[in-house]
């Protein structure tokens, strides 16, 4: 008697909140199909995220280069010199990132060798 009341209460609460509860094997099959469609939807969303990310990177790079050219023209600096400074700055930043990555890998390797991982 008490388990019936608990089941009915849980079902009513789930219905009020829009949550479905597996009641039999056909519900499980339907849920399995919805899970596979959810996985497909996740893949589609992930692909669209990567496409938006690539588009954003491309647009940002194009805008940065156009800005450097525009600023060089506004201040009377040769565009080639400005692009050379931009390249030097890029190499400097990439070098710092590489050093930080190498140190992080070294620390990870030391942690693994010492058995703390």
N, C-alpha and C positions, 0 to 999 in steps of 0.2 A: 504494500500500500504506500509506504513512504517513498520507495524508489519510483513509483509511478508519479507521485506528486513532484518529486525532484525533476524527473524527466519532462513533465508537462511545464513546469516553471522554467526550466532551461530552454525548452523549445519556444515558449512564449517570449522569453527575453531575447532570444536569438531572432525571432521573427520581428520583434519591435525594433531591433537594431539593424535589421537587414542582413543578418548573418545566416548562412545556410548550414545545416547540420547533416552529416551523413547518417541516413536512416537505414539504408539497405545497399545491396551490391550495385543496383542500377545507379544510385547516387554516386557511388565510388567510381564507376565507369565514366559518368558524366564529369566528375571532378578530375579524373585522369586526363580526359580530353581537354578540359579547360586549362589544366596545368600545362599541357603541351602547347596549347595556343598561347598561353601566357609566356612560355619560353620563347616561342616564335616572336611574340610582340617585344619581348626584352631584346632579342637579337636585332630586330628592326630599329628599335629605339637607340640601341648602342651604335648601330651603323650610322644612323642620322646624326648622333652626337659627334662621331668621328668626322663626318662630312662637314658639319658646322664648325668643328674645331679647325679642320684644314682650311676652310674658307676664311675663318677669322684670322688665322696665321698669315695666309696669303694677303688678305686685305690690310692687315696691320703692317706687314713688311713693305708692301707697296706704298702705303701712306707714309711710313718712316723715311723711305728713300725719297719720295717726292718732297717731304718736308725738309730733308737735308739739302736737296737741290734748290728748293725755294729760298731757304735761309742763306745758302751760299750766294745766290744771286742778289738777295736783298742787301747783304753786307759787302758785296764786291769781292768775295773770296772765290778762287777757282773751284769749280765743281769737283774736279779730280782731287784737289787737296782735301776738300770736305769728305769725299767718299773714302779717301785714304785714312783720314782721322777716324771715320766711322768703322772702317775695317780694323784699324789698330785697337779701337775700343772693344770691338767684338772679340778679337783674339784675346785681349786681356781678360774679359769676362769669362770666356770659354776656358782659359787657363786656370782662373780661380775656381771655376766649377770642377774642372778636372782634378785639381789639387785636393779639393774637399772630398770628391768622390774617392780618390785614392786613399786618403786618410780614413774615410769611413770603411772602405773595404779592408784596410789593414787592421783597424780595430775589430771588425767582425771576425776576421781570420784569427786574430789573437784570442778573442773570446772563445772561438771554436776549439782552438788548440789547447787552451787552458781548461776546457771541459765545463764551462759555465753556460754553454748554449743549449 
